[in-house]
Amino acid sequence: MSTARTPHPGLAMTDEVVAALADGRPVVALESTIISHGMPYPQNVQMATTVERIIRDGGAVPATIALLGGKPHIGLDADALELLASDENVLKVSVRDLPYVMARGLHGATTVAATMRLASLAGITTFVTGGLGGVHRGAQQTFDTSADLTELSHTSVAVISAGVKSILDIGLTLETLETLEVPVLAYGTDEFPAFFSRSSGHAAPMRVDTPSEVAAVMKAKWDLGIGGGVSVVNPIPEADEIPADQIDGIIEQALADMEKNAIHGKDATPFLLGRIVEITGGASLTANIALVENNARLGAEVAKAFTALTAQSR
């Protein structure tokens, strides 16, 4: 299965991203929901700018993805980042929402699932985010499972995260990823990380220790014609983590508040993350920014390794 792709003609791509893809240079996709719905202003735009700089410093080209006036954009300028960070009318857009937002000419910030889909249409195979969506607690009754998981099952992009958001049911999420045949690679650890915490109590399905090992798994999977993504989970740096025994009680309080306010669906995660920031006095926001920056460093290295590996095979 070839990993070389011609970008979809319906995408608005920056000259920088177009040139990098045409030249076979590494490109790293970035989601935009973390900007519009995951962090408060102005920390969100500062984080987005810093993460793009980290990727450039790492030798790759950043491509933040969003919809502006209904048009999917691959790569954003400073004005677009500012709009996403400050405009309250920006919608949270998953894959199911893409046709509606495009047809109506609206602004939209892409979730992990939607970013994966648009990155793939652009020909980008490495994507950095903060945390992966998954199976929500109580999903046995609500059936609330993130589209991130189903998108991973059929869109061939490697997603680098700090693990499943700790507000979710990590065990059920890992079971679902196994059922969906998604490789889960834990970077430098034998334990699956839990976003704010390095420890989750769940063993990592597979371990890798270098960007080259990640790239080799990506290439082997897609060369076999096995479609779908690869989940790479990169634990938050030890100095920045909130230990599991500390964050668990905070998450329980935030979940209780969500239940009391009857918040569900795609509003659940933004509410929970915002509530956790309030309860922790901002400590969770500091941790969130640190883990995204850490993932960006790894993402640039993985993109470079995969680009080099595929160039050798050609």
C-alpha positions as CSV (number, residue, x, y, z in Angstrom):
1,M,0.0,0.0,0.0
2,S,1.6,3.3,-1.1
3,T,1.8,6.1,1.4
4,A,2.3,8.7,-1.3
5,R,-0.9,10.7,-1.8
6,T,-2.1,13.5,-4.0
7,P,-3.8,16.2,-1.9
8,H,-7.5,16.6,-2.4
9,P,-8.3,19.5,-4.6
10,G,-11.0,20.8,-2.2
11,L,-8.4,21.7,0.4
12,A,-6.9,25.2,1.0
13,M,-3.2,24.5,1.7
14,T,-0.5,27.0,2.5
15,D,2.4,27.3,0.1
16,E,4.8,26.0,2.9
17,V,2.8,22.8,3.3
18,V,2.3,22.3,-0.5
19,A,6.1,22.7,-1.1
20,A,7.0,20.4,1.8
21,L,4.7,17.6,0.6
22,A,5.8,18.0,-3.0
23,D,9.5,17.8,-1.9
24,G,8.9,14.8,0.3
25,R,9.8,16.7,3.5
26,P,8.2,15.9,6.8
27,V,4.9,17.5,7.7
28,V,3.1,17.3,11.1
29,A,-0.7,17.9,11.3
30,L,-2.1,19.6,14.3
31,E,-5.8,19.8,15.4
32,S,-7.6,23.0,16.2
33,T,-10.3,22.0,18.7
34,I,-7.6,22.2,21.4
35,I,-7.2,25.8,20.5
36,S,-10.9,26.8,20.4
37,H,-12.5,24.4,22.9
38,G,-9.6,22.9,24.9
39,M,-7.9,25.9,26.5
40,P,-8.8,29.5,27.6
41,Y,-7.7,32.6,25.8
42,P,-4.9,33.7,25.5
43,Q,-3.0,30.6,26.6
44,N,-4.6,28.7,23.7
45,V,-3.1,30.9,20.9
46,Q,0.2,31.0,22.8
47,M,0.3,27.2,22.9
48,A,-0.6,26.9,19.2
49,T,2.2,29.3,18.2
50,T,4.7,27.6,20.5
51,V,3.8,24.1,19.2
52,E,4.2,25.2,15.6
53,R,7.7,26.6,16.5
54,I,8.7,23.4,18.2
55,I,7.8,21.4,15.1
56,R,9.8,23.7,12.9
57,D,12.7,23.6,15.3
58,G,12.5,19.8,15.0
59,G,13.0,19.9,11.3
60,A,9.4,19.4,10.1
61,V,6.6,21.7,8.8
62,P,3.5,22.2,11.0
63,A,0.1,22.1,9.4
64,T,-2.7,23.2,11.8
65,I,-6.0,22.2,10.4
66,A,-9.4,23.9,10.6
67,L,-12.4,25.1,8.6
68,L,-12.6,28.8,7.7
69,G,-15.7,30.0,5.9
70,G,-16.5,26.4,5.3
71,K,-13.2,25.7,3.6
72,P,-10.9,23.0,5.0
73,H,-7.5,24.7,5.6
74,I,-4.2,22.7,5.9
75,G,-1.8,25.2,7.6
76,L,-2.9,28.4,9.2
77,D,-1.4,31.9,9.5
78,A,-1.3,34.0,12.7
79,D,-4.6,35.7,12.0
80,A,-6.4,32.4,11.6
81,L,-4.9,31.1,14.8
82,E,-6.1,34.2,16.6
83,L,-9.6,33.8,15.2
84,L,-9.8,30.2,16.3
85,A,-8.5,31.1,19.8
86,S,-10.9,34.1,20.4
87,D,-14.0,33.7,18.3
88,E,-16.8,32.1,20.3
89,N,-18.7,31.2,17.1
90,V,-16.2,28.6,16.0
91,L,-17.9,25.2,16.0
92,K,-16.4,22.0,17.3
93,V,-16.2,19.8,14.2
94,S,-16.0,16.0,14.0
95,V,-16.1,14.0,10.8
96,R,-19.9,13.9,10.8
97,D,-20.0,17.7,11.0
98,L,-17.7,18.4,8.1
99,P,-20.4,18.4,5.3
100,Y,-22.7,20.7,7.3
101,V,-20.0,23.2,8.3
102,M,-18.6,23.3,4.7
103,A,-22.1,23.7,3.1
104,R,-23.0,26.5,5.5
105,G,-19.7,28.4,5.1
106,L,-19.0,28.3,8.8
107,H,-15.8,28.4,10.9
108,G,-14.9,25.1,12.5
109,A,-12.2,23.7,14.8
110,T,-11.4,20.1,14.0
111,T,-11.4,17.3,16.5
112,V,-8.9,14.4,16.4
113,A,-11.2,12.4,14.1
114,A,-11.8,15.3,11.6
115,T,-8.1,16.3,11.7
116,M,-7.1,12.8,10.8
117,R,-9.5,12.7,7.9
118,L,-8.4,16.0,6.5
119,A,-4.7,15.3,7.1
120,S,-5.1,12.1,5.2
121,L,-6.8,13.9,2.3
122,A,-3.8,16.2,2.2
123,G,-1.3,13.4,2.2
124,I,0.0,13.9,5.8
125,T,0.7,10.8,7.8
126,T,1.9,12.2,11.2
127,F,-0.5,14.0,13.5
128,V,0.1,15.5,17.0
129,T,-2.6,16.1,19.6
130,G,-2.9,16.4,23.3
131,G,-5.1,13.5,24.3
132,L,-7.0,10.8,22.3
133,G,-10.8,10.5,22.7
134,G,-12.2,7.2,23.7
135,V,-15.0,5.3,25.6
136,H,-16.6,7.6,28.1
137,R,-17.3,6.4,31.6
138,G,-20.8,4.9,31.8
139,A,-20.8,4.1,28.1
140,Q,-22.5,0.8,28.8
141,Q,-25.6,2.9,29.3
142,T,-24.9,6.0,27.2
143,F,-23.0,4.4,24.2
144,D,-20.9,7.5,24.3
145,T,-17.7,6.6,22.4
146,S,-15.5,9.1,20.6
147,A,-15.4,9.1,16.8
148,D,-11.6,9.3,17.3
149,L,-11.5,5.5,17.7
150,T,-13.5,4.6,14.6
151,E,-11.5,7.1,12.6
152,L,-8.3,5.4,13.7
153,S,-9.8,2.1,12.5
154,H,-9.8,3.2,8.8
155,T,-7.7,6.4,8.3
156,S,-4.0,5.8,7.8
157,V,-2.5,8.5,10.0
158,A,-0.2,8.0,13.0
159,V,-1.7,9.9,16.0
160,I,0.7,11.0,18.7
161,S,-1.0,11.8,22.0
162,A,-0.3,11.6,25.8
163,G,-2.7,8.7,26.0
164,V,-6.5,8.6,26.5
165,K,-7.9,11.6,28.4
166,S,-8.1,10.5,32.0
167,I,-11.8,11.6,32.2
168,L,-12.5,8.5,30.1
169,D,-12.7,4.8,30.7
170,I,-9.2,3.8,29.8
171,G,-9.7,0.0,30.0
172,L,-12.7,0.0,27.7
173,T,-10.9,2.3,25.3
174,L,-8.0,-0.1,25.0
175,E,-10.4,-3.0,24.5
176,T,-12.1,-1.1,21.7
177,L,-8.8,-0.2,20.0
178,E,-7.9,-3.9,20.0
179,T,-11.3,-4.8,18.5
180,L,-10.7,-2.1,15.8
181,E,-7.3,-3.5,15.0
182,V,-5.4,-0.3,15.9
183,P,-1.8,-0.7,17.0
184,V,-1.2,1.1,20.3
185,L,2.5,2.0,20.7
186,A,3.7,3.3,24.1
187,Y,6.8,5.4,23.7
188,G,9.5,4.6,26.2
189,T,7.2,3.0,28.7
190,D,5.5,-0.4,29.5
191,E,2.5,1.4,31.0
192,F,-0.3,3.1,29.1
193,P,-0.2,6.8,30.1
194,A,-3.3,8.7,31.3
195,F,-2.9,12.2,29.8
196,F,-2.2,14.3,33.0
197,S,-0.5,11.3,34.6
198,R,2.3,8.9,33.4
199,S,0.5,6.0,35.1
200,S,-2.9,4.6,34.4
201,G,-2.7,1.1,35.9
202,H,-3.1,-0.4,32.4
203,A,-0.2,-2.2,30.6
204,A,0.8,-0.8,27.3
205,P,-0.1,-3.2,24.4
206,M,3.2,-2.6,22.6
207,R,6.3,-0.6,23.4
208,V,8.7,1.4,21.2
209,D,11.7,3.4,22.2
210,T,12.8,5.5,19.2
211,P,11.1,7.5,16.5
212,S,12.6,5.1,13.9
213,E,10.8,2.2,15.6
214,V,7.5,4.1,15.4
215,A,8.1,4.8,11.7
216,A,8.9,1.2,11.0
217,V,5.6,0.1,12.4
218,M,3.8,2.7,10.4
219,K,5.5,1.6,7.2
220,A,5.1,-2.2,7.9
221,K,1.3,-1.8,8.6
222,W,0.6,0.3,5.5
223,D,2.9,-1.8,3.2
224,L,0.8,-4.8,4.1
225,G,-2.3,-3.0,2.9
226,I,-3.7,-2.8,6.4
227,G,-5.6,0.5,6.4
228,G,-6.2,2.6,9.5
229,G,-4.1,4.5,11.9
230,V,-1.4,3.9,14.5
231,S,-1.9,5.3,18.1
232,V,1.4,6.4,19.6
233,V,1.1,7.3,23.3
234,N,3.8,9.5,24.8
235,P,3.7,10.0,28.6
236,I,3.7,13.5,29.9
237,P,7.2,14.5,31.3
238,E,7.6,13.5,34.9
239,A,8.2,17.0,36.1
240,D,4.9,18.2,34.6
241,E,2.5,15.4,35.5
242,I,-0.3,15.4,38.0
243,P,-0.1,12.0,39.8
244,A,-3.0,9.6,39.2
245,D,-4.0,9.5,42.9
246,Q,-4.3,13.3,42.9
247,I,-6.2,13.8,39.6
248,D,-8.6,10.9,40.1
249,G,-10.6,12.7,42.8
250,I,-10.7,15.9,40.8
251,I,-12.0,14.0,37.8
252,E,-14.7,12.4,39.9
253,Q,-15.8,15.9,41.1
254,A,-15.9,17.2,37.6
255,L,-17.9,14.3,36.4
256,A,-20.4,14.8,39.2
257,D,-20.7,18.5,38.2
258,M,-21.3,17.5,34.5
259,E,-24.0,15.0,35.6
260,K,-25.7,17.7,37.7
261,N,-25.7,20.1,34.7
262,A,-27.0,17.4,32.3
263,I,-24.1,18.0,29.9
264,H,-23.4,15.3,27.4
265,G,-22.2,14.5,23.9
266,K,-19.6,16.7,22.2
267,D,-20.0,19.3,25.0
268,A,-18.8,16.8,27.7
269,T,-15.0,16.9,27.1
270,P,-14.7,20.7,26.9
271,F,-16.8,21.1,30.1
272,L,-14.8,18.5,32.0
273,L,-11.4,19.9,31.0
274,G,-12.5,23.4,31.8
275,R,-13.9,22.3,35.2
276,I,-10.7,20.4,36.0
277,V,-8.7,23.6,35.3
278,E,-10.9,25.5,37.8
279,I,-10.6,22.8,40.5
280,T,-6.8,22.5,40.1
281,G,-6.3,26.3,40.1
282,G,-4.8,26.1,36.6
283,A,-2.4,23.3,37.3
284,S,-4.1,21.0,34.8
285,L,-3.8,23.7,32.1
286,T,0.0,23.9,32.7
287,A,0.2,20.1,32.5
288,N,-1.9,20.1,29.3
289,I,0.4,22.6,27.6
290,A,3.5,20.7,28.7
291,L,2.3,17.4,27.3
292,V,1.3,18.9,23.9
293,E,4.7,20.5,23.6
294,N,6.3,17.2,24.5
295,N,4.2,15.4,21.8
296,A,5.2,18.0,19.2
297,R,8.9,17.2,19.8
298,L,8.2,13.5,19.3
299,G,5.9,14.2,16.3
300,A,8.6,16.1,14.4
301,E,11.1,13.2,15.0
302,V,8.5,10.6,13.9
303,A,7.6,12.5,10.7
304,K,11.3,12.9,9.8
305,A,12.0,9.1,10.5
306,F,9.0,8.1,8.4
307,T,9.9,10.4,5.5
308,A,13.5,9.0,5.5
309,L,12.3,5.4,5.7
310,T,9.8,5.8,2.8
311,A,12.4,7.6,0.7
312,Q,14.9,4.7,1.2
313,S,12.3,2.2,0.0
314,R,11.6,4.2,-3.1
